[in-house]
């Protein structure tokens, strides 16, 4: 049997937390499986928390406190770990960063802009600068680089997550960048679709009333944990794990997908818009 790799608790707040979790679990004489029994989480999920690679949700922390008889220690500390900030990202986005890396499926609806996972550096920089007009150059660079790091999700050898993006057609017609840079942004979406890493759909501008009209949503499902929904406004975000609410969002997303154009027609429209921008024209 290969030697077990020790955890460097000094590497980060999550690593420190994970090392303490492993110590308490082993002191109690429980296996990973015995510890998660009765929860909605899998062995892999708990193992990654112990290694500091994943952050603990509060419902699992409470379950572990009960299983290990740790008097609420992990429940009290998990919020501190979850808020341990990673550079370039808002605190409210921390749970999403972990979720994206481990999701089996991501279904995203963006009514106003290209979603962060699909943005080019120029597009991301434009949005960051608009949101933070007084930010110094280094701070803007940090936020843009952090967003580009998230997009490496699509460069890995494996084919997960399966990513489905529904975009409003107005994103094509109301450019945030000069024509040549807007063409590059649309080419990025096309390139990911041609590599079968994403499935984009467009919601036509004249569709009328449709589900999720009041804002975007990201629905994430996992092989070893309950699903999550993330919603966001300009300077805040909310991660939803309540099963009834998650179910409502998933049903609404399915209805929105049915209202959107098929992927093939959507790709053709994106290609036409990219070509128009390359030629200095405004897409119809």
N, C-alpha and C positions, 0 to 999 in steps of 0.2 A: 504494500500500500504506500502511495506517495506521501511524503511528509506534509503535514498541514502547514500552510503558509500563515505566519503570525501577522497580526494586524498592527500597523503603526498608528497608535492612538493619537500621536502628535500631528499627523498629517492634516487633519481637518476636524471640525466639530462633528460631522457625521461619522468619521472614523473612530473618534473617541467614544461616541455613543454606541457604535456597533461593537467595539471591543468590550465595553462594559456589558452589553447585552449577551455576547457570547460567554463571558465569564460567569454571569449570573445563571445562564441556562445550563452550563456545564456543572456549576456548583449544585444546581438542583437535580442533576442527573437525568436531564431530559434531552432527547434527540430533537432535531429540527422538526421532524414530523409530529412528534408528541406535543411540541410547543404550539404549532399552528392548528392542531386538531380542535375542531369546534369553531374555528374562524372561517372567514371567506377567502383566506389567502393561502398560497402554496408554499412549499418548502423552498423553492428557488427565490421567491420574494424575500423570505426571512433571511436566507443565506446572504443575499446581496445587501440587506440592511446591516448585517454583522460585518461585512467587508467595507462598509462605508460607501457603497456604490449606489445606494438607494435610501430614501428618507422614509421615516416611519409615519404612516397615517395614524390619527389619534384613536380610531376604533381598534386597530391592531395593538397599539400601545396599551390600551386598557385591558385587552384580552391577555396580553403577555404579563401585565402586572398581576392579573388573577392567576394565570398558570404558574408563574414563578414566585408568587407570594412576595412581591417586591414593594408592597405598600404604596402603590401609585407613582413610583419613581419614574418609570418610562412614560407614563401618561403626562406627568408634570414637565418632563424634559423634552418631549418630542416636538412641541411647538417651538422651543428654542432652536432645536436642530433644523427644523423645517425652515426657519427664518434665517439660518446662517447664510449670509448673502454671498452669491457668486457674482463676480465683477461683470458689470454691463447689463444686469437684469434687475428689474424691480422686485422687491421682496414678495409681492403678491403673485409673481410668476414662477416662484421656485418649484412649486409642486408640479407645474406643467413641464418644466425642464426634465425632471425625472420621468414623468409619465410618457413624454414623447420617445424617450430612449428605450422604453420597455413595452410600448404599445404594440398590439397585434394589428389593430386597425385604427386609423385616424380619419375622421370625416369632418371636414371643415367648411363652414359657410362664411364668406367674406363679402358683405354688401357694398363696401366702399373702396377698399384697397386690395392689392395683391397680398396674400397672407405671408407672414414673416418667413416661413420655411421655403417659400418660392422666390423671395426677393433677391435682386442683384444688389451689390454694394451701393451703387448710385441711387437706386430706389429707396433702400433702407436709410441712406444718409439724408435724403430729402425728407423722409417722414420724421426722423429723429430731430432734424434741425427745425422743422415746423413745430414739433411738440415741445422742444426745449430751445427756444430762440436765443437765450442768453448763455447756453452751455459753452464751455471752452472747447477748443479743438480736440484736445486729448480725451475729454469726456465723450464727445461725439464719436471719435474713433473707437473708443472702448465699447460703446453701445452697438456700433455697426459691426465690429469684429465679433462680438458676442452673438449677434444674430446670424452672421455667416457661419459661425461654429455650429449652431443648431442645424444648419442646412446640410452638414456633413452626414446627417442621417441617411441621405440618399446616395452617398458615395460608398457605403459599406458593401461588402460582397453579398450579404444575405438580402433577401427580398422583403424584409419587414421594416417598418410597418407597411401595410397596404394603405395608401393615402388617397383619399377622394376629396377633391376640392370643388365646391360650387362657387362661382364668381358671378357678380352682376355684370351684365354687358356694358354698363356705363364705365366700368374700369378701362375698357378698351377705347372708349370715345372721349374720356376726359383725362388726358395725359398729365402726369405729375412731373414729367421730365421732358427735355428737348426730344424731337422726333427720333434722332439716331439712338439715344439712350433708351427711349421707350421701346424701340425695336429690339434692343438687346434684352430688355426685361421680358418681352413676350417670347423671344427666342429661348430664353431660359425655361419657361413653362413648356414650350414645345419640345425642347431637348429631353426634359425629364419624362414627358409623356411618351416620346419615341423610344426611350429606354425602358418603358413599362414600369417606371418607378412611381408614377402618379396617374390618376384618372381625373382630368378636369372637365367640368361642365359649365356652360354659361346659362344664366337665367336671363331671358330676353327682357329688354327695357320696357316693352309694352305688355308684359305678362299680366299686369293688373294686381289684384290682391293675391298674396302668396304667404305661405307659412314663414315664421321667423322674420317678419318684416321689420321688427323693432331693433334688430341688432344681430351681430354675428354669433356663432357658436362653434365650438370644437368638441366633438364627441370622440372619446377614446376608450377602446376595449382592450383587455389584457388576457393572456392565457392563465394567469395566476392571481388575479385580483379583480374586484368588482369594477364596472365601468365608471368613467368620470366624464363630466361636461365642464368646459371652461368657457366663460363669457367675459367680455372685456369692454370697458369704455375708455375714454381718453387717458385717464390717470389712475385707473383702478381695474381690478379684475376679480373674478369670483370662481372658485373651483367647487363644483356641485357633485356630491356623492350620494345624496338622498335617493334611494332606489325609485321612488315614485316620480320625482322630478326628472331623473335621468331617463326614465321610460318615456315621459312626455316629450323630452327633447329628441330622443331617438325617433319617435313616431313622426314628429314635426319635420325632422331632417329627411326622412323617407318620403314624406309628401312633397317637400321642396325639391328633392331629386327627381320626382316624377314630373314636376312642373318645368324643370330645366330642359334645355336641348340635349339630345343624345351626345355622348362623347365625340363621335366622329364629326358631327355637324359643328360642335363647339370648337374642335381643333381646326377645322377649315376656317372658321370665323377668326380665330386667333391668328392663323397663318396670314389671312388676308389683311388683318390689321397691322401685323408686323411688316408686311411688304409695303403697305401704304406709308407707314412711318419711315421706312428706309428710303422711300421715294419723296419724302417731305410732304406727304399728303395727310389730311385728316381723315381717319376712317369714317365711312358712312354709318 
